[in-house]
Amino acid sequence: MKPLLMTAMALSLLAPAASAETLVVSSWGGSFRDLIDEAIATKFTEETGVEVEFITGGTIDRLNQANLSRGAPESDVTFTTSHIGWLYRNQGLFEELDMSKIPNAENLVEQARISPSHIGAWAYVYTIGYLPDLVPEGISFDSWNDLWSPELEGMLAAPDFDPSHIIAVAAKLEGVDIENWMDASDKLLALKPNFNAFYTNDANSQQLLSTGETPVQIVLSMNAYHMQSEGLDVQLAIPEEGAVLGIDTMGINAGTEKQDLAYQFINAALDPEVQAKIAEIKKGSPVVSNAELPPELAELPGIFTTPEQWENQTLIIPDELRAEKTAEWRQWFSENMIADN
């Protein structure tokens, strides 16, 4: 009888831990999952006592899974790119946000107010990254037009998974609205001789640069700064037309039973100290205007801390249009720029 009583007592002691409340966050894996955990989840747990669990996967894979679990979401908060967030919203997978429940959003920069259902968590740019010792003399990358220099033949790489950056650039250089991007197709095709490779992910981008195979890239700024920390002398340029802005965003899953906690999590993410920590870890831009960064961080290319920088140093692709056109752009790019390259 005594062992049975001891077992019962042990189970009763374990019960509170087993039933402890958790918030489930859907995000990318790897360093971005670690970033959210270290910078945001830590703050949220300190404030609420609630632990955070993660569901990780690719951007489109998680969107597909969210559709499969519609009505009974597997997660409470989702991180995704700004344009894919529009697909979540348009497909009824995000709640409309009550901004009065996110006090820290009072300082959210205008560019991070993406939709009524998702807002920015941090920002970055895709811009020109290059190895100074391997770039021909006279190439300065003051303008995106410098990518078209004949001296760069066979030196360039860009992501194969998202051609929106160079399509937006070509449209800007040709003076056409991105909705009429086909009017810039000749400009895009003229760049084809300069391409050597198209990278599939950040690791592939790093490999192509570190070997010198593609000493010039259209590169994710966060990835370039990671390569710098590993000792590679990759430099970033912000052309006069602006770097292509990217914002990763947060939304609350429609149907979550933990809506109040989800709001608290998003509010924690926009805390100015949390935003400063995100910038320190990933070398991205805070999306609130009251985050204070040390000068050596604030001065890095592609990190924006003033309204003038957000306005003048960014090239912005309308997110809803980008969500609509992504498949079309990828198909055209694959058939006309990547094929036979």
C-alpha positions in Angstrom: 0.0 0.0 0.0 2.9 2.4 0.9 4.5 2.2 -2.6 1.0 3.0 -4.2 0.7 6.1 -1.9 4.2 7.3 -2.8 3.4 6.8 -6.5 0.2 8.8 -6.1 2.0 11.6 -4.3 4.8 11.7 -7.0 2.2 12.0 -9.7 0.4 14.8 -7.9 3.6 16.7 -7.6 4.3 16.2 -11.3 0.8 17.2 -12.5 1.4 21.0 -12.3 4.6 20.8 -14.4 2.9 18.5 -16.9 0.0 20.9 -17.3 2.1 24.1 -17.3 0.9 26.6 -20.0 3.0 27.0 -23.1 2.8 29.2 -26.1 3.6 27.6 -29.5 5.5 29.7 -32.1 5.9 28.7 -35.7 9.2 29.9 -37.2 12.1 29.0 -39.4 14.6 26.7 -37.9 18.3 27.2 -37.3 19.6 30.6 -36.3 16.3 32.3 -36.7 14.6 29.9 -34.3 17.5 30.6 -31.9 17.2 34.3 -32.4 13.5 34.3 -31.5 14.2 32.1 -28.5 17.1 34.1 -27.1 15.8 37.6 -27.8 12.0 37.4 -27.6 10.9 34.2 -25.8 13.3 34.9 -22.9 11.7 38.3 -22.3 8.2 36.9 -22.7 8.8 34.0 -20.2 10.3 36.5 -17.7 7.2 38.6 -18.0 4.6 35.8 -18.0 6.2 32.6 -16.6 4.9 30.9 -19.8 7.4 28.7 -21.7 7.7 28.9 -25.5 7.7 25.9 -27.8 8.6 26.0 -31.5 7.3 24.4 -34.6 9.9 25.0 -37.4 10.0 24.6 -41.1 10.3 26.3 -44.5 8.2 29.4 -45.3 5.8 27.7 -47.7 5.8 24.4 -45.9 4.5 26.1 -42.8 1.8 28.0 -44.8 0.6 24.7 -46.3 0.5 23.1 -42.8 -1.4 26.1 -41.4 -4.1 25.5 -44.1 -4.2 21.8 -43.3 -4.8 22.6 -39.6 -7.2 25.4 -40.3 -9.6 25.9 -37.3 -7.4 24.1 -34.9 -4.0 25.8 -35.4 -0.8 23.9 -34.2 0.8 27.2 -33.2 -0.4 30.5 -31.6 2.0 32.9 -33.2 3.6 32.7 -36.7 6.8 34.3 -38.0 6.9 34.6 -41.8 8.1 37.0 -44.5 6.0 40.1 -45.1 4.7 39.1 -48.5 3.8 35.5 -47.4 2.1 37.0 -44.4 -0.4 38.5 -46.9 -1.2 34.9 -48.0 -1.9 34.0 -44.4 -4.2 37.0 -44.1 -6.0 36.5 -47.4 -6.6 32.8 -46.6 -8.1 33.6 -43.2 -5.2 32.1 -41.2 -4.3 35.3 -39.2 -6.4 37.2 -36.7 -6.9 40.9 -37.3 -4.7 42.6 -34.7 -6.0 44.8 -32.0 -3.1 47.3 -31.8 -4.4 48.6 -28.4 -3.2 45.2 -27.0 0.4 45.8 -28.3 1.5 49.0 -26.5 5.1 48.8 -27.8 3.7 49.0 -31.4 3.2 52.7 -30.7 6.8 53.1 -31.9 6.6 50.8 -34.8 8.1 52.3 -38.0 5.6 52.9 -40.8 7.4 50.4 -43.1 6.8 47.6 -40.6 3.0 48.1 -40.5 2.5 45.5 -43.1 -1.3 44.7 -42.8 -4.1 44.7 -40.3 -3.0 41.1 -39.4 0.8 41.1 -39.4 3.5 43.5 -38.4 7.3 43.6 -38.5 9.6 41.8 -36.1 13.0 42.9 -37.7 14.2 44.2 -41.0 17.1 43.5 -43.4 18.1 44.2 -47.0 19.1 42.4 -50.1 21.8 44.4 -51.7 25.2 44.1 -53.4 27.8 42.2 -51.5 31.3 41.8 -52.9 34.9 40.8 -52.3 37.0 44.0 -52.8 40.2 42.1 -53.9 38.4 40.2 -56.6 36.3 43.0 -58.1 37.8 44.8 -61.2 39.1 48.3 -60.6 36.7 51.1 -61.2 33.6 49.2 -60.1 32.2 51.0 -57.1 28.5 49.9 -56.9 27.3 53.4 -56.3 24.3 52.4 -58.5 22.6 49.1 -59.2 23.5 49.8 -62.8 27.1 48.8 -61.9 26.0 45.1 -61.8 25.5 45.3 -65.6 29.2 46.3 -66.2 30.7 44.0 -68.8 33.8 43.7 -66.5 31.7 41.6 -64.2 30.9 38.8 -66.7 30.6 35.5 -65.0 31.1 36.9 -61.5 27.5 37.3 -60.1 25.2 35.2 -58.0 21.7 35.7 -56.8 19.1 33.6 -55.0 17.2 31.1 -57.2 14.3 31.0 -54.8 13.3 34.7 -54.9 14.0 36.9 -58.0 11.9 39.7 -56.8 14.9 41.7 -55.7 16.5 42.0 -59.1 13.2 42.4 -60.8 12.4 45.4 -58.6 15.8 46.8 -59.3 15.5 46.4 -63.1 12.0 48.1 -63.0 13.5 51.0 -61.0 16.4 51.4 -63.4 14.0 51.4 -66.4 11.7 53.8 -64.7 8.6 51.6 -64.8 6.3 50.5 -62.0 6.9 47.0 -60.8 3.4 46.1 -61.8 4.7 46.6 -65.4 7.9 44.6 -64.7 7.8 42.9 -68.2 8.7 46.3 -69.6 12.1 45.8 -67.9 12.6 42.3 -69.2 15.2 43.4 -71.7 17.2 45.0 -68.9 17.0 41.7 -66.9 18.1 39.6 -69.9 21.1 42.0 -70.5 22.4 41.0 -67.0 22.4 37.2 -67.9 26.1 37.1 -69.1 27.2 38.4 -65.7 25.6 35.5 -63.8 27.8 32.6 -62.8 25.5 30.8 -60.3 22.2 31.0 -58.4 22.4 30.0 -54.8 19.7 27.9 -53.1 20.2 29.1 -49.4 22.4 31.1 -47.2 25.0 28.3 -46.8 25.3 28.0 -50.6 25.7 31.8 -50.8 28.5 31.6 -48.2 30.2 28.8 -50.1 30.2 30.7 -53.5 31.6 33.8 -51.9 34.2 32.1 -49.7 35.7 30.2 -52.7 35.7 33.4 -54.8 33.5 31.6 -57.5 31.0 34.5 -57.4 32.8 37.5 -55.9 29.7 39.7 -56.4 26.3 38.7 -55.1 22.8 40.0 -54.5 23.0 39.0 -50.9 21.1 39.0 -47.6 22.7 41.7 -45.4 22.4 39.4 -42.3 24.2 36.6 -44.1 27.0 39.0 -45.2 27.5 40.2 -41.6 27.7 36.5 -40.5 30.4 35.9 -43.1 32.3 38.9 -41.9 32.2 37.5 -38.4 33.7 34.3 -39.8 36.6 36.3 -41.2 35.6 36.8 -44.9 36.1 40.3 -46.2 32.7 40.7 -47.9 31.6 44.3 -48.1 28.1 45.7 -48.5 27.1 48.5 -50.8 23.8 50.5 -50.5 23.3 51.8 -54.1 21.8 55.3 -54.7 18.5 53.7 -55.8 18.3 52.0 -52.3 18.7 48.4 -51.1 15.7 46.1 -51.4 14.0 46.1 -48.0 12.9 42.8 -46.4 10.9 42.5 -43.2 10.1 39.4 -41.3 6.8 39.6 -39.5 4.6 38.2 -36.8 0.9 37.3 -36.8 -1.6 35.6 -34.4 -3.0 32.4 -35.8 -6.7 32.4 -36.3 -8.5 30.1 -33.9 -5.8 30.2 -31.2 -7.1 29.6 -27.7 -4.2 31.7 -26.3 -4.8 35.0 -27.9 -4.0 37.1 -24.8 -0.6 35.4 -24.5 0.0 35.8 -28.2 -0.5 39.5 -27.8 1.9 39.6 -24.9 4.5 37.7 -27.0 4.3 40.2 -29.9 4.5 43.1 -27.4 7.6 41.6 -25.9 9.1 41.3 -29.4 8.7 45.0 -29.9 10.3 46.0 -26.6 13.1 48.4 -27.4 15.7 46.4 -25.5 14.6 43.2 -27.3 14.8 45.0 -30.6 18.3 46.2 -29.8 19.3 42.6 -28.9 17.9 41.3 -32.2 20.0 43.9 -34.0 23.1 42.9 -32.1 22.6 39.2 -32.8 21.6 39.3 -36.4 22.7 42.8 -37.6 19.2 43.7 -38.8 17.3 46.9 -38.3 15.0 47.4 -35.3 11.4 48.0 -36.4 10.7 50.4 -33.5 11.9 53.9 -33.4 12.9 53.9 -29.7 15.5 51.1 -29.8 19.0 52.4 -29.0 21.9 50.9 -30.8 25.6 51.5 -30.1 27.2 53.7 -32.8 29.3 50.9 -34.3 26.2 48.9 -35.0 24.0 51.8 -36.1 26.6 52.8 -38.7 26.6 49.5 -40.5 25.2 49.6 -44.1 21.7 48.2 -44.2 20.8 49.0 -40.6 18.3 51.8 -40.4 17.7 53.9 -37.2 16.3 57.2 -38.6 13.2 58.0 -40.7 15.5 59.5 -43.4 17.4 56.1 -43.7 14.1 54.2 -43.9 12.9 56.6 -46.6 16.0 57.2 -48.7 18.0 54.0 -48.5 15.3 51.4 -49.2 13.7 50.1 -52.3 10.3 48.7 -51.3 8.4 46.0 -53.2 4.7 46.2 -52.3 4.1 43.1 -50.2 0.6 42.2 -51.4 1.7 42.5 -55.0 4.8 40.5 -54.3 2.7 37.7 -52.8 0.5 37.7 -55.9 3.4 37.8 -58.4 6.0 35.5 -56.7 5.1 32.3 -58.6 5.0 34.2 -61.9 8.3 35.9 -61.3 10.0 32.6 -60.3 8.7 30.9 -63.4 9.9 33.6 -65.7 13.3 33.9 -64.0 13.8 30.1 -64.1 12.9 29.9 -67.8 14.8 33.0 -69.0 17.6 33.7 -66.6 18.6 30.4 -64.9 18.0 28.0 -67.7 21.2 27.3 -69.7 23.1 29.8 -67.7 
